[in-house]
Amino acid sequence: MITRYLSATSLTAAVLSLMFLGNPASAQQATQEKPTQGQSDNNGAAAAVSDQKIEAFAVAYLQVDKIRQEYAAKIGATSDPTAKQQLQTEASKQMVQAVQTSPGMSVDEYKAILSAAQKDPVLIKKVQDKLQKSAPAQQ
């Protein structure tokens, strides 16, 4: 059994990878920016997200993360800027499709949970726990 640990940094990377879903042209710029960590101004976020939504999020997250890793390798191995842009566009379409086909999860809900988890340590813990339980089933 592989134990996966999801840190706030991983969630931040996921947020950045989905920030450009609506605008793939900004993907390169978004991945170059350093996010700020340690913000905790939304303590009620964990209570606002149901266990069912966290479970649906975990399933979608694992699919999105798999796509992100696959395309990160492809993008990293490509030196042509046009080809990189095409791969980023393709990756964002695949990520959106992965979220849309996940039962009980929309792209907006996915982004909202990612954003809330970035600010709420309690929600991060809930998501981590659910991902650790869901990860073996996805492999």
PENOR-V448696 format. One record per residue. N is the residue number from 1. SS is DSSP state (hx for helix, st for strand, lp for the rest). PSI is psi in degrees with one decimal (NA if undefined). Layout:
[[N	SS	PSI] [N	SS	PSI]]
//
This chain:
[[1	lp	131.3] [2	lp	125.0] [3	lp	125.1] [4	lp	137.3] [5	lp	123.7] [6	lp	112.6] [7	lp	171.0] [8	hx	-32.1] [9	hx	-40.8] [10	hx	-42.2] [11	hx	-38.9] [12	hx	-41.4] [13	hx	-39.7] [14	hx	-39.8] [15	hx	-47.0] [16	hx	-37.1] [17	hx	-28.9] [18	hx	-13.8] [19	hx	-29.4] [20	lp	10.2] [21	lp	-40.7] [22	lp	-19.5] [23	lp	82.0] [24	hx	-23.4] [25	hx	-25.5] [26	hx	3.6] [27	hx	-46.4] [28	hx	-44.2] [29	hx	-42.8] [30	hx	-36.4] [31	hx	-14.8] [32	hx	-18.6] [33	lp	143.1] [34	lp	123.6] [35	lp	156.7] [36	lp	143.2] [37	lp	165.9] [38	lp	8.0] [39	lp	134.5] [40	lp	64.9] [41	lp	12.3] [42	lp	71.9] [43	lp	-16.4] [44	lp	1.9] [45	hx	-40.2] [46	hx	-40.7] [47	hx	-27.8] [48	hx	-15.1] [49	lp	119.9] [50	lp	160.1] [51	hx	-35.7] [52	hx	-40.2] [53	hx	-37.3] [54	hx	-39.6] [55	hx	-44.4] [56	hx	-39.1] [57	hx	-44.6] [58	hx	-43.4] [59	hx	-47.2] [60	hx	-41.5] [61	hx	-44.3] [62	hx	-37.9] [63	hx	-44.8] [64	hx	-42.1] [65	hx	-39.0] [66	hx	-44.9] [67	hx	-43.4] [68	hx	-45.3] [69	hx	-42.6] [70	hx	-47.5] [71	hx	-29.2] [72	hx	-40.3] [73	hx	-43.7] [74	hx	-44.4] [75	hx	-40.6] [76	hx	-29.8] [77	lp	-4.3] [78	lp	132.6] [79	lp	-16.6] [80	lp	119.8] [81	hx	-35.7] [82	hx	-42.8] [83	hx	-38.1] [84	hx	-43.9] [85	hx	-41.1] [86	hx	-41.3] [87	hx	-39.0] [88	hx	-41.2] [89	hx	-44.9] [90	hx	-42.2] [91	hx	-45.0] [92	hx	-35.8] [93	hx	-42.1] [94	hx	-38.7] [95	hx	-43.9] [96	hx	-45.1] [97	hx	-40.3] [98	hx	-42.0] [99	hx	-44.4] [100	hx	-32.3] [101	lp	-5.6] [102	lp	129.2] [103	lp	132.0] [104	lp	17.6] [105	lp	132.5] [106	lp	165.1] [107	hx	-41.3] [108	hx	-42.3] [109	hx	-40.6] [110	hx	-49.2] [111	hx	-40.2] [112	hx	-41.7] [113	hx	-41.6] [114	hx	-46.3] [115	hx	-43.7] [116	hx	-41.2] [117	hx	-31.5] [118	hx	-26.3] [119	hx	-9.7] [120	lp	106.8] [121	hx	-30.8] [122	hx	-42.6] [123	hx	-39.0] [124	hx	-44.8] [125	hx	-43.4] [126	hx	-43.3] [127	hx	-43.5] [128	hx	-46.4] [129	hx	-44.5] [130	hx	-37.6] [131	hx	-39.2] [132	hx	-33.7] [133	hx	-34.3] [134	hx	-29.1] [135	hx	-47.3] [136	hx	-33.9] [137	hx	-25.3] [138	hx	-14.3] [139	lp	NA]]
//
